[in-house]
Amino acid sequence: MLARSIFLTGCSRGLGLEMVKQIHPFTETLIATCRNPETASELRELAEEHSHIKILPVDVLNHETFGDVAEEVSSIVGEQGLNLLINNAGISPRSTRINFVTPEAMAETFAVNTTSPLMLTKALLPLLKAGASSDVDEDSDFCIKNAAIVNISSVLGSISNNMGDRSGGLYPYRCSKAALNMVTRSLSSDLNPFNITVISIHPGWVRTDMGGPNAPLSSQESIESLISTLKELTFDKSGLFFNQNGEEIPW
């Protein structure tokens, strides 16, 4: 088992939907969110087949609703709190070379990829603290016995790796993921006293709507590796940046 309770954003398609498919057998409660559950037919089918999958409507651009979201989550997980938050929802606008980038694209991408994970974490923090302090038998089969926050980032947010022939461009996406990595580092410091682990993870270059058809990894391969890495997640790894295989990525 991975964690007693898991909250996951961006579950209607792509990597988020694949995470729901592969993670749900490893938890007692999986709260899967998306903007429009009524149009997420595959997600709804999964929830109908597995009663421990709960669907919540969450618009990650609607930051002022996150308090209500936290109340809904509290009603589901109860006093045991939340053990794993995976901030997966993200966007990557097209045509973002220097000649085409716009302030609107920068602002929206930051709102989704950086501001939303931070604000959602803030709203859910009391539940994460409860999850980190709740009694979990050391002999239990839960890999995450405290609480953890996993920010789905990208190697494209690595400043060190932005060199060579494939460098430059992608300003909204690169900058928002680099900023998300800073959110991870700051959260890891602030939440250290509460026994909450915080990491960034790059799922690999994946064949999704965002990754495109030429990516080397399928969604299934990416998430299978990512789950294996999360099963090995320990508190001493807090504040670090990994790929889906568990290899550390330079900032």
Buried (B, 14 or more C-beta within 10 A) or exposed (E): EBBBBBBBBBBBBBBBBBBBBBBBEBBBBBBBBBBEBEEBEEBBEBBEEEEEBBBBBBBBBEBEBBEEBBEBBBEBBEEBBBBBBBBBBBBBBEEBEEEEBEEEBBEBBBBBBBBBBBBBBBBBBEBBBBBBBBEBEEEEEBBBBBBBBBBBBBBBBBEEBBEEEEEEBBBBBBBBBBBBBBBBBEBBEEBBEBBBBBBBBBBBBBBBEBBEEEBEBBBEBBBBBBBEBBBEBEBEBBBBBBBBEBEEBEB
